[in-house]
């Protein structure tokens, strides 16, 4: 085959227990990749994911070459899945995917997360010989989230098996790869970062002349790991010092009632705004109406919200966690997890200086321009072809 010849069509089976509106960042990454694949002629893909229905299987097409199959899981919480729901997806997803694979000669399977999708992929490989790739995105890596520590203790041997049998492994950041190597240090893991639509998320061409109040925005599920409980008292301290500052919280989650109680205790009802779930297409304008992006999270794979804020030209304040070394370089400030004084000081510096906000914001845009979804989709396709080719050559 010459370099000018078109590539043969690649048939990909994808597995992911979460897909918007279910779940968090992993589903969003999957969604963005599928949207880009739907515009290509050299790939045909089926995704098996979850439906919130009890018994009804759902089906829809993004294009003639990209289809989404949702098995009934009856998810009670859109933010995260219970053990029952994960088990239900694993069982029904495996049965459905096996039937699809029996009818379709797939070249490779791409599992978004080692558990439960990776377990389904392992079962398909054992039964049908279908090679698979596992993309490590977040809580599927042991040690990522403290509330899963007992689950990790039980599942780690199985997770190791899933990783070892995979044709290839990817991680969404260098930091996430380091965490995975704590569990399995000898495995080769390639980094494919998350992406951003830099055409949709871009700075306001007219700029912003607003100086007061300075608006801080935090986007993410309202759960303890995201650290909004540290951001709220930082805002209270800045206002106590006389700074005109407001906080916009985008998202919902299990910790929302506690955060609202915290706001009432600190008398911040007029300064902290709970925006709930905001449609993705309206997020660029919301970012442009704010001045600083903050994400005081305990752990991240690679935050898509952070990338979107950077592409919009925002200065950032984040914690030293996953993906930071790839995304923060002269465009913001990094603080320790859980330190309200450090968070307050970092925000104070940016609230006080419009010049610094603009300087950091320009650098954010430069960095974000390196992380496009087209590049990431190409990277995944390249690895899929490698995994499929290795099996065909064996």
N, C-alpha and C positions, 0 to 999 in steps of 0.2 A: 504493500500500500504506500503510495506516495504521499508527501505532506499535504498535497492539495486535494486528495480524495476525501469525501465525506466519511465521518466515522459511522460505523454500523450502529443501528439503534440498540440502546441499552435498556433492558427490562429490569426494573427495580421494584422490589417489594419493601415498603417501609412499615415499621411498627412503632407506635407511640401511644401510650395509654392516655396522654393528654393532648388536647388540641383546642385552640380558642373556640368558645369562652372557658373551657376547662383548663385548670392548671396555671402554670406560670411561664417562665422564660423558655423552657424546652419546647413547649407547644408553639410558641411564637416563632422560634427559630425554624422549626419544621414548616410552619405555615409560610414564612417568607421564602424558604428554599423551594417549596412546592410552587409558589406563585411564579418564581423565575423559571423553574423547569417547565411550567405549563406553556411558556413562550418558545420552547425549543422543539426542534423536530428530530433530534438524535436521542431522545429518551422517552420511555413510556413507564409510568409509575402508578402503583396502587398503594395507598396508605390504609392500614387497618388501625383504627383508633376507638375511642369510647363514645358512647351516646349516654345521655342522662336518662334515657327511657328505661323502663323495666324489662320490656320484652321485644320492643320493636327495633329491628335493624334498619339503619338509615344509609342512604347512598346519595352522593352528588358528584358532579364533575366540575373541576376547575377548567378543563379543556378536554378535547378528545383524547389527549394522551395522559392526563392526570386525573385520577379518580380517588374519592375518599369514601371508605367503608367504615361505618360506626356500629360497633356491637353494643348491645344493651348492657349497661353496667349499673345504672340507677345511682349515679353519684349524688350524694346529699350535700356536698360542699364543693363549690367550684374551684376553691383555692388549692386543695390538696386531697389526695385519695386516702381512704381508710384501708386497713389491711384486707378487709372483705372485698372492697372495690378493686384493689390491685389483683387479688386472687381471681375475682370474676373476670377481669380483663384478660389475665393470663390464660384462663381456661377457654373462654369464648373466643378470644383473639387467636389462640392457637388453632382451634377447630376451624374457624373461618379462614385464617391464613393458609392452613393446610389444604382446604378445599380450593382456594384461589390458586395456590401453587400447583395443585394437581391438574388444573385446567390451563395454566399459563406457564410457559417455559421461562421462568425468571432467571436472570444471570446472577443476581446478587440480592442479598437482603441487607437493609440499613436499619439498625435498631437504635432508636433515640432513647438512650439510657440503658444501663446494664440490667436494671430491674424495673418493671417486669418484662420490658420489650426484649432485652437480651436473652432472658430465659426462653421466651418463645422462639427467638432466632436459633438458639442452641438446639431446641427440640426439632425444629425444621431441618437443621443441618444433619442431625442424627438420623432422621427418618428419610429425608429426601436428598441429602447431600448438597443442599443449597448453601453456598458460602455466605458469611455475614460479616458486617462491620458494626462496631458499637461506637456511638458518639457519646462521650461522657459530658454531661451538661450541668450537673448540680448535685442534688441529694442522693443520687445513685452511687456516689463515691463515699465509702465509709469515712466517717469523721467530719463530713460536711456540715451536718445539722445536729445539734445536741439533742433535740427531742426524738431523734431516731436512734439514739445510742444503743438501746436494747435490741432494736431491729437489726442494726449492723452486727451486733455480737452473734446473732443467729444466722444471718445471711452471708457473712463475709466468705466462708468457704465456697458457697455457691457462686458468689460474685467472682471470686478468683477463677473458678472453672469457666464461667461465661467469658471472661476476658481472655483466658489462655486459649480457648477454642476459636476465638474470633480470628478472621483473616487479617484484620487491621483494627486498631484502636485509635480514636481521636479524642482530644480534650479541647475545650473552648478557650483555654488560656494556659500560659506556662505555669501559673500558680496552681491551677486545677490539675495539671499533669503531675506537679510535685506532690499534691495530696494523693493522687492515685498511686504514685510510686511508693508511698508509705505502706500501702496494702500489697503491692506487687512490684517490687523495685526493678526486676529484670526485664519487664515488658517494654517494647518499643511503642511509644505513644506519640502520634503526630498532632501538632496544634493547628486547629482550624478555628480562628476567632469568630465571634458573632459579627453581624454586619448592621448596616444602617442604610436607609434610602436617602442619599444626600441631595436628591432633587426635591423630595417632599419636605425633608427637615433641613431648612436653610435659614440663615439670618434674615431678619427684616431688612430689605434693601433701603428703607427709609431711616433705619436706625431707631434708637429710643432716646427721647429727651427727658423721660421721667426720672426723677431723682428721689422722690419721697412719696409713699413709703417704698423701701426696697423690698422686693418680693423674693422669697426663697421658695423653691419648689422641690418637693421630694415625691418621686413616683415609684410605687412598688406596693406589693401586698402589705396590708397592715398586720404584720406578724412580728413577733419579738425579734427574730433574726435580722429584720431590716433596720431596727434601731431608731424608729421614730420617737420612742419614749425618751431618747437622749436629746433629740433635736428640739422637742417642745420646751424643756427647761432652758436650753440655750437661747431660744427666742425670748423667753421670759426675762432672762438676765440682760440681754441686749436692750429690751424695752425699759428695764429698770434703770439702765445707764443712760437712757434718753434717746436711743436710736429709733428712728421710724422704720420698723421692719415688720413684715407679715410673713406667714407661712402658709403655703398651699400644699395639702396632702392629697395626692391622687391615688386612688385604689381603695379596696375594701379588704377585710380579713378578720381573723379571729380576735385580734387585739384591738379592734376599733372601739369597743365600749370602754376599755381601760384607757385608751388614749383620749377619748372624749371626757372621761372623768378627770384625767390629768389636766386637760385644758380648763375645765371648770374650776378645779382647785387652784390653778395659777391665775384665774381671772383673765384668760386669754381668748374669750369667746369672740371678741372683735378683731383678733389678730391671727387666729388659726382657722383656716377654711378647709373643711372636708369636702372634696369634690366628687368622691365616689369613683365609679368606673366611668372613664371618659373615652368616647369613641376614638379609635386610633387616628382617624382622618382629621379630627379636630385638635389633636395634640400639638402639631407644629405651632398653631396660633397661640395655644396656652403657654408653650415655652417662651414664645416671643413676648408675652405679656408679663413674664417674670425676669429676674435679674441674675439669680444664682441657683445652681442645681446642687442639692445636697443629698448624699446617700450614705448615712452612717451605719452601714450594714456590717454584721459579724462575719458573713461569708457570702461570696458571689462566685459564680462561674465566670461569666463576663456579662455585665449588666447591659441589656439592650436599651433601657431607659437612659443610662449614662451616655451611650453612644448617640442616641437621638438628641439629647440635650447638647452634647458637644457639637454635633452637626448643625444645630441651630445657633451656635456661636455663644454658648454660655460658659462662664467660669464655673469650676466644680470644686466641691469640698467632699471628700470621700475618706473612707477608712482604708487601712493597709490590708487589703483582702484581694480575692481573685480578680485577675485581669488588670489590676492597677498599674503594674509596671508597663503594660502595653498601652495604656490609655492616658496616663497622667505624666506629662513631661512638659513643664512650663505652662500648663493651662489651668492649674489649680493647686489646692493644698490637700495634704494627706494627714489625717489625725488618727490616734489610736482608738480602737473600739472601746466604747463605753465611757470615754472621758468627756464629760460635759464641759469642763473648763477648756480643754483643748479645742473642742468643737466651737465653743463660744468665741475663743480667740481667733480662730480661723475665719469664722463668719464676720467677726468685727472688722478684721482687716479689709475684707471685700466690701462690706457695707459702707465702710468709711471712705473708700477710694473708687470712684467711677473710672478713673484712669486704669487702675489695676483690673477692674472688671472687664473693660474693653480689651486690654492687652491679653489677658488670659482667654477671653472669648475668641479672639482671632486665632490664637494658637489651638484652641479646641477644634475649631473648624478645619484647620490644616490637618490635624491628626485624624479626625473622623473621616476625612476624604480618602484615607487609605483603606477603610473598612466598608466596602460596598458588598451588597448581597450577591451581585453578579460574580465577584471574585470568590466568595465563599461557596456559591453553588458550583462553580467550576472546580473548586478544590475537592468538594465531595464527589463530584462525578469522576474526577481523575482517580480518586481512591477506589471508587466502585468498580471502575474498569480494571484497575490493578488487581483487586480481589477476585473479580470474575475471571480475568486472564490467568491468574496463578492457578486457579482450579482447573481451567481448561487445559493448561499446559501440563498439569500433574499426571 
